[in-house]
Amino acid sequence: MAIKNFYSEKHNQKSIHGGTGLLQDLVLFDKKDFETNLSFISHTVLPPGTSIGYHSHHSEREEVYVILKGTGLYTQAGELSKIRSGDVLITGINQSHGLENNSDSDLELFIFWVRK
């Protein structure tokens, strides 16, 4: 049984895909923890004014963002959408996307990355 608490684990501060500012990121589980094609699950916090840079998925993978708290702007294939707590965002194979926290509060999400 694998149990981790993302609120008590230490997050790393880093820039993701050339985005603005430093995010707090914690890979909870990676491919060694799974028997399927799930590659990782991470908990990520974007402080106000930070972003995950717009980038392309040139490999055979899909990515899912589950927005836990906050609001922001999500861009996929050049289309901009307002997002909020409870939204689930899917980026498919060979698609591009980015996420920006344009609010005054943290934007918190889970990221799931799955290989084909």
C-alpha positions in Angstrom: 0.0 0.0 0.0 1.4 3.4 -1.0 0.2 6.4 0.9 1.7 9.9 0.8 0.3 13.2 2.2 1.0 16.0 -0.2 0.5 18.6 2.5 3.3 17.2 4.8 5.8 16.3 2.1 8.5 18.8 1.1 7.9 20.5 -2.3 10.7 21.6 -4.6 10.7 25.1 -6.0 11.3 25.2 -9.7 10.3 26.7 -13.0 8.3 24.5 -15.3 8.6 24.7 -19.1 10.1 28.1 -19.0 7.1 29.6 -17.1 7.2 32.7 -15.0 8.4 32.5 -11.4 9.1 29.5 -9.1 6.4 27.0 -8.5 6.1 24.5 -5.6 6.2 21.0 -7.0 6.1 17.5 -5.5 6.2 14.3 -7.5 4.2 12.0 -5.2 4.6 8.8 -7.3 6.5 8.1 -10.5 6.7 5.3 -13.1 8.5 2.9 -10.7 5.4 3.0 -8.5 2.9 1.9 -11.2 2.3 -1.3 -13.2 0.4 0.6 -15.9 1.5 3.4 -18.2 0.9 6.1 -15.6 4.2 7.9 -15.4 3.7 10.3 -12.5 1.3 12.1 -10.2 2.5 15.5 -8.8 1.0 18.1 -6.5 1.9 21.6 -7.8 1.2 25.1 -6.4 1.4 28.2 -8.6 1.8 31.3 -6.4 0.1 34.5 -7.7 1.8 35.7 -10.9 3.5 32.4 -11.8 2.9 30.1 -14.7 3.6 26.7 -16.3 5.1 27.8 -19.7 3.2 27.1 -22.9 4.7 23.9 -24.3 4.0 21.0 -26.7 3.7 17.3 -26.0 5.8 15.8 -28.8 5.9 12.4 -27.2 3.1 9.9 -26.9 1.6 11.1 -23.6 -1.4 12.7 -22.2 -1.5 15.0 -19.2 -4.4 15.7 -16.9 -4.6 18.7 -14.6 -7.1 18.5 -11.7 -7.6 22.0 -10.2 -7.9 21.7 -6.4 -7.9 25.4 -5.4 -7.8 28.8 -7.0 -8.4 30.3 -10.5 -6.3 31.0 -13.5 -5.9 31.0 -17.2 -5.4 27.9 -19.3 -4.2 28.0 -22.9 -4.6 24.9 -25.1 -3.9 24.9 -28.8 -3.9 28.7 -28.7 -7.4 28.9 -27.1 -7.6 30.7 -23.7 -10.0 29.6 -21.0 -10.7 30.7 -17.4 -10.3 27.8 -15.0 -11.3 27.4 -11.3 -11.4 24.9 -8.5 -13.0 21.6 -9.6 -12.0 21.9 -13.3 -10.3 18.9 -14.9 -8.1 19.7 -18.0 -6.9 17.1 -20.5 -4.0 17.7 -22.9 -3.8 15.0 -25.5 -1.0 13.6 -27.6 0.7 16.2 -29.8 -1.2 19.1 -28.2 0.2 22.3 -26.6 -0.8 24.0 -23.4 0.2 26.3 -20.5 -1.3 27.5 -17.2 -1.1 30.9 -15.6 -2.1 32.1 -12.1 -3.4 35.6 -12.7 -5.1 35.8 -9.3 -4.1 37.0 -5.8 -4.3 33.5 -4.3 -2.4 30.2 -4.9 -3.5 27.9 -7.7 -3.2 24.3 -6.6 -3.5 21.2 -8.8 -2.7 17.6 -9.3 -0.9 16.7 -12.5 -1.2 13.1 -14.0 1.1 12.1 -16.9 0.2 9.0 -18.9 2.2 7.3 -21.7 0.4 5.7 -24.6 
